[in-house]
Amino acid sequence: MSLAPRKPARVQLFATCLVEAFFPETALAVVELIGREGVAVVFPPGQSCCGQPAYNAGFREEARAAARRQMDALAGELPIVVPSASCAGMMKHHYPRLFPDPAERAAAERFAGRIVEWSEFLVRGLGVRLHDTGPPLKVTWHSSCHALREMEVVPCAKALLAGLERVELVPLSHETECCGFGGIFSVKQPALCGAMAADKLADIQATGAERVIAGDCGCLLNLQGAIEARGLALRAQHLADFLRERTRGG
């Protein structure tokens, strides 16, 4: 017999800089979905970028400074919920690697142990059960590279979608392929980024889905921009926003 997960009374939210700058409604959706389960969400001030852009570009000292700022802002013992596998992966797997000093490394490891990607928290931390209140809809799912390979939380996202009775999830033929965003890669290699986004959109369109759902805002920026540039009758949406929309009044 499986036991229900033990719910924490409170969690901290690391909202990510892309959510703050471009998708503030996603943070509200995350807070609402967690709050429905009787868990209070704390948003500590002072948080900023996780430091991944600097880290990936080889600027280790700048990345360390960003990591220290997040560790200070999100101090304590509460779980830290992150609505982005990319940022969660940086904080969970790469923060400890930034610090050669044993004491700082140990602090980073403790911090990393508190990081949980939000869809995994809903499924494995809260055991969420959803009631679909929306009309029939066909969607497809885009797996970000970090969700798929680093955080390995794609099964959690798909389990949440599977819990929506009137949502049909149609798989992509090339689900494991990158959309082309890759953070600063999209700035340094715009032609490659555009070609990869075109391939991803062709795969999405072949499913006949009306929406493509993802869990990382970087991917969503890239995909929605490509969709709008082509004038397609398609919408890219964060999983948190989609779940909030589908379960209102449920």
Stockholm file with secondary structure:
# STOCKHOLM 1.0

chainA/1-250         MSLAPRKPARVQLFATCLVEAFFPETALAVVELIGREGVAVVFPPGQSCCGQPAYNAGFREEARAAARRQMDALAGELPIVVPSASCAGMMKHHYPRLFPDPAERAAAERFAGRIVEWSEFLVRGLGVRLHDTGPPLKVTWHSSCHALREMEVVPCAKALLAGLERVELVPLSHETECCGFGGIFSVKQPALCGAMAADKLADIQATGAERVIAGDCGCLLNLQGAIEARGLALRAQHLADFLRERTRGG
#=GR chainA/1-250 SS CCCCCCCCSEEEECCCHHHHHHCHHHHHHHHHHHHTTTCEEECCTTCCCCSHHHHHTTCHHHHHHHHHHHHHHTCSSSCEEESCHHHHHIIIIIHHHHCCSHHHHHHHHHHHTTEEEHHHIIIIISCCCCCCCSCCEEEEECCCHIIIIISCCHHHHHHHHHTCTTEEECCCTTTTSCCSCTTTHHHHCHHHHHHHHHHHHHHHHHTTCSEEEESCHHHHHHHHHHHHHHTCSCEEEEHHHHHHHHTTTC
#=GC SS_cons         CCCCCCCCSEEEECCCHHHHHHCHHHHHHHHHHHHTTTCEEECCTTCCCCSHHHHHTTCHHHHHHHHHHHHHHTCSSSCEEESCHHHHHIIIIIHHHHCCSHHHHHHHHHHHTTEEEHHHIIIIISCCCCCCCSCCEEEEECCCHIIIIISCCHHHHHHHHHTCTTEEECCCTTTTSCCSCTTTHHHHCHHHHHHHHHHHHHHHHHTTCSEEEESCHHHHHHHHHHHHHHTCSCEEEEHHHHHHHHTTTC
//
